[in-house]
Amino acid sequence: LPLHHTYECTCGFLCQVYRGSHIAICEGLRYIVPNMQQSKVSIILVVPLMLEKFHKSIMSKAKATKKMARKFEFGRKLCKFLLFFGIDKRKKIFKQVHETFGGNLRLIICGGAAIDPQIMQDMQDMGFGCIQGYGLTECAPILALNRDCDYNNRAAGLPLPDVDVQVIDKDENGIGEFIAKGDNVMLGYYKNEEATREALDENGYYHTGDLGFIDKDGFCIITGRKKNVIIAKNGKNVFPEEIETMLCSSDYIEECLVSGEEENDDVIITATIFPCMDEVKKQLGDNPDDDAIQTLLEEEVSKVNKNLVNYKHIKRVVRRDTEFDKTTSKKIRRQYKK
């Protein structure tokens, strides 16, 4: 991320200067792997999109042939078996993967958006410490963080010490808005009292706009953004981020965006998909026609629908030929109705 992004500036620069770390600045996204090999980086901060690309690249090579796939799965199972007895051979067994990233990478910290827990687990299975955190610029920027010795891959993390994180306005499923109070929370927006009053309540709690719940172990589980929620016809909340994560687990889907389209007094859950053409061509041949690609994407959507309750079902699939427009933190820009 660029240094003007609070996540990168605080966690990737200021904290590292404080700790006396050497800092390697990436020359650009296309050079990130060569730069990691040159600098022998031990810790890297990434956004989900980057970790997803790392993961897809590893898995596509590991499963290129049936023989390689069997070998990879055997190695993973063997590592888990040995770990049960306190023997860690992951870096040796997956040496080739580690050398791709310079051979010294021990910790990947992911933040900026939600990520598929399976991706985290896969990276951990190969011997990479992999944790995620949650925060906002207004909170300097961390509210919750998984620890290397205490983590939950489905969670954004545990609240930082002396930071009071609560969930308010809960629905019937216990999901509500996260609010937080602590020394890390801003005093207000510069010369914008109206925005400050909307964000900070009279008790000094910052209203994040993020929805979720706190589990029995104290981990913050985020289900989505308040302004992204789709209200189904039955009045139930549909969190597009949940469905997008499930869709992006498909090898054939590079990026996607789920939205609710109002039509004839109904809300049509729509998935707009940018396919991974490299994987599509492996399945359909070098020159697949549009109908074949559409059918393949609809089949992938059907698989996801089987794991969703009826009111969350995707009823329309739209294919796009270009990547989505993104922010500097690599989040897809959503279009909001005024």
Secondary structure as UniProt FT lines:
FT   TURN            3..4
FT   HELIX           6..7
FT   HELIX           8..14
FT   HELIX           15..19
FT   HELIX           29..31
FT   HELIX           32..39
FT   STRAND          43..46
FT   HELIX           48..62
FT   HELIX           66..84
FT   TURN            85..86
FT   HELIX           90..93
FT   HELIX           95..100
FT   TURN            101..102
FT   STRAND          107..110
FT   HELIX           117..125
FT   TURN            126..127
FT   STRAND          129..135
FT   HELIX           137..139
FT   STRAND          142..145
FT   TURN            153..154
FT   STRAND          157..159
FT   TURN            161..162
FT   STRAND          164..168
FT   TURN            172..173
FT   STRAND          176..181
FT   TURN            183..184
FT   TURN            190..191
FT   HELIX           193..199
FT   TURN            202..203
FT   STRAND          206..214
FT   TURN            216..217
FT   STRAND          220..225
FT   HELIX           226..228
FT   STRAND          230..231
FT   TURN            233..234
FT   STRAND          237..238
FT   HELIX           240..247
FT   TURN            248..249
FT   TURN            251..252
FT   STRAND          253..263
FT   TURN            264..265
FT   STRAND          266..275
FT   HELIX           277..284
FT   HELIX           290..305
FT   TURN            306..307
FT   HELIX           310..312
FT   STRAND          316..319
FT   TURN            328..329
//
